[in-house]
Amino acid sequence: MAKTAKERKQEQRERDKQTEELRLARLLSRSIKVDLFKATDAKLIEIMQRLEIEEPQDVIQRLIHGAHRLDDESLKEITTL
């Protein structure tokens, strides 16, 4: 029996969902949940606005990569609160 267009579309969506799940499973090393104090969250939001980035994880990822490029002395300097 032939499938309806609705059934074909539903199957396509399911395949796309599985493909995305497999892609993430291949790429992701781990997921981190971060609890932020209000002042820290406000600073994150300000950084997002200044960089015109909408996703917090994108900003955090860029900050990690940027910090990785610093020499040891500079890294210690920016992490001293």
C-alpha positions as CSV (number, residue, x, y, z in Angstrom):
1,M,0.0,0.0,0.0
2,A,1.4,3.4,-0.9
3,K,2.2,5.9,1.8
4,T,0.5,9.3,2.0
5,A,2.5,12.5,1.7
6,K,1.9,13.0,5.5
7,E,3.4,9.6,6.3
8,R,6.4,10.3,4.1
9,K,7.0,13.7,5.6
10,Q,6.7,12.2,9.1
11,E,9.3,9.5,8.3
12,Q,11.6,12.2,6.8
13,R,11.4,14.2,10.0
14,E,12.2,11.1,12.1
15,R,15.2,10.4,9.8
16,D,16.4,14.0,10.2
17,K,16.0,13.8,13.9
18,Q,18.1,10.6,14.1
19,T,20.7,12.2,11.8
20,E,21.0,15.2,14.2
21,E,21.3,12.9,17.2
22,L,24.0,10.9,15.6
23,R,25.9,14.1,14.5
24,L,25.8,15.4,18.1
25,A,26.8,12.0,19.5
26,R,29.9,12.1,17.2
27,L,30.9,15.7,18.0
28,L,30.1,16.3,21.7
29,S,32.6,15.4,24.3
30,R,30.4,16.3,27.2
31,S,27.7,18.6,28.3
32,I,28.2,21.0,31.3
33,K,25.4,22.5,33.4
34,V,26.4,25.8,34.9
35,D,24.6,27.6,37.7
36,L,25.2,31.4,37.5
37,F,24.8,34.0,40.2
38,K,22.8,37.1,39.1
39,A,25.8,39.3,38.7
40,T,27.7,36.7,36.7
41,D,24.7,36.2,34.4
42,A,24.4,39.9,33.9
43,K,28.0,40.0,32.8
44,L,27.4,37.1,30.4
45,I,24.4,38.9,28.9
46,E,26.4,42.1,28.5
47,I,29.2,40.2,26.8
48,M,26.7,38.6,24.5
49,Q,25.2,42.0,23.6
50,R,28.7,43.5,23.0
51,L,29.7,40.6,20.7
52,E,26.2,40.4,19.1
53,I,26.0,36.7,19.9
54,E,22.6,35.2,20.8
55,E,23.6,31.9,22.4
56,P,25.4,31.7,25.8
57,Q,27.1,28.5,24.9
58,D,28.6,30.2,21.8
59,V,30.1,33.0,24.0
60,I,31.5,30.5,26.5
61,Q,33.0,28.3,23.8
62,R,34.7,31.3,22.3
63,L,36.0,32.5,25.6
64,I,37.5,29.0,26.3
65,H,39.2,29.0,22.9
66,G,40.5,32.5,23.5
67,A,41.8,31.7,26.9
68,H,43.6,28.7,25.6
69,R,45.6,31.0,23.3
70,L,47.0,33.0,26.2
71,D,50.3,32.4,27.8
72,D,50.4,31.1,31.3
73,E,51.0,34.5,32.9
74,S,48.1,36.2,31.1
75,L,45.8,33.3,31.8
76,K,46.6,33.5,35.5
77,E,46.1,37.3,35.4
78,I,42.6,37.1,33.9
79,T,41.5,34.3,36.2
80,T,42.5,36.1,39.4
81,L,39.3,37.6,40.9
